[in-house]
Amino acid sequence: MTMLLSLLAALTLAQAGAETAPPPGQTDLVTLGEADAPVIVHAYMSPTCPHCADFYRDALPLIEKDLIGPGKMQLIIRGLPSQPVGMSVAGMMVIECAPDSRAAADRIFNQQHEWIEQAKAGDPKPFLEETAAEAGLTAEETETCMTDQALAESLYNGGGAAADAYGFTGVPSFLVNGEPVGGDKLTTIDDWRAVVEAASDA
């Protein structure tokens, strides 16, 4: 728990200085599909958001099959923290540091309930350590990653900057070729097909 408490302290300092700091750049956590796809979708998600886990587990496989695989769109996952913020950012950090970022994201989102239950029992760290190991990080690399306050602040502030810039009020939220689209507008694969088709024709 010491690691996450230190992270929370760092995020508190970052939030206090956010009014005077310039908007930070966004960090691409996971990229799926080709860069030359006609439609580029940025998905802003939080590792601790149940709706994000639902999207990742239920909708993403269909999107990969119908839209990403055939080259119709590229999906880039970025972080937007939600409560509990320390856990949310810690999950993003593991995904960002891992050599296999997709494997880290798969475990965090697909087994989110297990992670939350561990946290309720008192210690969310073992799940992240196991995730990091499965995604290619050594124990030493994981500790270095999870104590990197500059990375924590960058991910935290980057998510906040995106929410401010695009008017996001929750997660998941999306940019479709640079235009914000709320997650409530993209709840079925038919919604996704329609939005991608419209963006392709624009």
N, C-alpha and C positions, 0 to 999 in steps of 0.2 A: 504493500500500500504506500510505502514511502515514495516510490517512483511517481505514482499518480498524484499524490499530494504535492510533490514538487512541481509537477506539470500544471496542476491547478493554480499554484502560486504564480507560475510564469505567465499563465493565461490572464490572470487578474491584472498583472502589470501591463501586459500587452493591451488589454481592453482600456486601461486607464490612459494609455498614450495614443489610442486610436484616433482621437479627434485631430491631432496635429500631424500624425504620420501620413505620408502619401499612400494612395491605394496600392496595395501589393499586387503582384502578379498572381495568376491562378496556377495551381499545380495539377497537372494531369496525372491521376492515380492509375487508371487502367484505360487502355485504348484498344477498341475492337473494330476491326475492319480497315479498309484501305483509305489512305489520305486523299486519294483522287475521287472518292465517292461524291456524287452530286449533292448529297445532303449530309451535313455534319451536325450531329446532335451532341450537346454537352449536357450530361446528366449530373445535377448537383444532389448529392446524397450524403447521408450520415450513417456510420456503422451502427449506431444505436437506435435508429428510426425503424419502427416496425413496418411502416408502409414501404420504406426503402427495401427492407428484406423481402416483403411480399413481391415487389416489382422484380427484384433480382432473381428470386426463386421461380416465380410463376410467369412473368411476362418476358423477361430477357431471353430465355431459350427460344421462344417463338419469334422474337425480333431477330435473333441471330440467324435462325433458319430462313425466315421469309425476307428479311431486308438487309442484314449485314452480310451474310454469306453470299448472296447474289450480287453484291456490290452496289446496292441502292443507297446505303447510308453507312456512315461511320459513327460509332458511339464512343464518346470520351467521358469517363467518370471523373468528376471532381468532388472535393469535399465541401460540405456545408454543415458545420457542427450543430447538433441538437443535444438536448439533455439526456443523460448527464454529460456535460461538456468534456470533462477530463477523459472519460472513457471514449467518447466520440473521437476526440483528437488523437488519442492513443491508438485507436484502431486505424485511423488514417495514416499515422506514422509508420505502422507496421507494413501497410500496403505500399507506401511510398518507398520504404527502405528495402523491401524484399526483392531479391533477384527475379522471382516469379510472382509479380504483383497480382496476376489473375488468380493464382492459387490462394494467395492470402485473402483476396476479396471473396473468393468462393467460400472459404471456411468462415469468414467473419459474418457474411450475410446469410449463408445457408444454415449456419449453426448459431445464429444470433441468440435464440432463446436459451441455449445452453450457457452462453457467455453471460447473459443477463442474470440467470439463476446463480452462477458462480459469484457474480458481483453481489447479489443479495445475501449470499452466504458469507460474504466478507472479503473476497479477494478475486478481482477480475484478472490479475496478472498471469496466472498459469495458462489460461486459455490463449492469451496473446503470445506467450512464450512458445506454446505448442504450435500455434499458427505460424509464427516466424520460422520455427525449425522446419516445418513442412514446406514452407515457401523458399527455403534455401539460405536462411541466416544462421550463423553460429550463435551460441549463447553470448559470446563477447560482442558480436555485432549487434545482437538484439538489445543488449544493455546500452551500448553506445547510441543506438537509434532512439531508444525510449527515454534517454536522458538528454537528448538534443533539444535544448530550449529554443534555439533559433528556428529549428524545423517546426516545433510546436506552435510558435508564434506566427510563423509564415502561413501554416495551414489554417490556424484560427482566424487570423486577420484576412487571409484570402477569401475564406468563406463569407465573412462579414461584408467584405467589399463587394462580392458578387450579389449578395442579398440587397445591399443598398443600391447598387448600380442597376439591377434588373427588376427590383421590386418584389423579390421572392418573399413569401410569407410563411413558407413551410417547405418540407422535403418529402418526397423528391420533387424537384422543379427542373425544368428543361429549357435549353436554348436550341431552337431549330434554325439552322443557318443564321444564327445571331439574334433571332427573335424569341423573347421569353414566352414559354407555354407552361401553364400550371399543370401539376401532376393530375389534377382532377379532370383535365381535358384528354388525358392519355391513359385510359383505364383498360382498354381492350386492344387486341391485335388489329382489329378493324380501325380503331382510332389511329393507331400508328401507321397503318397502310395509307389512310386518307391524308394524314399530315405529311407524310414523306412524299406522296404523290403530288400534293399541292405545292410543296416546297421545291420539288424537282421541276415543276412547270413554271415556277415564278421567274 
